[in-house]
Amino acid sequence: VLTVVALFYYLTIAKRMYINPPERQERIPVPASLALALWICALGVVLLGLYPKPLVMTALRAASPLF
C-alpha cells in the first residue's frame, strides 16, 4: 500500500516536470557564486568519473589500518 502511495507522489512530480507546461517562461536568475559552485561540482564529477584512481587509492590507504 505504501508503495502505491509513494508511486503516486513520485509520478505527480514527474508529471509536473515533463508533461505539464511551465507556469512561467522567463529564465531564473542564478547568482554568479552559485553558477561557479555548480561548474566546479560538475567538473569534479566528470573528472572523478573519467579518472577515479587517485581518490580510490587515497581512500584505500586511509582505510587500510581498519582492516
Steps between C-alpha positions, in 0.01 A plus 500: 500500500780739586667427167187612318483820706868576437459425129211745483712780646803423282291484186334831591844664511605333174178617335563859605858482374447334162135522395343820636604827334709733717314761703735777389725528197771740619841376606584465866787731601795316654757689709858478377616325818242224453587459133869470591424240767289298253777508237761389752279212619422394143870508410580289807238243406631475145865476609428238765291307250779495245796450734399380850829320580666770718193535722447124524863436589493773765185351651656152502812630675290682756285191566782243506565534878136413561529156342 
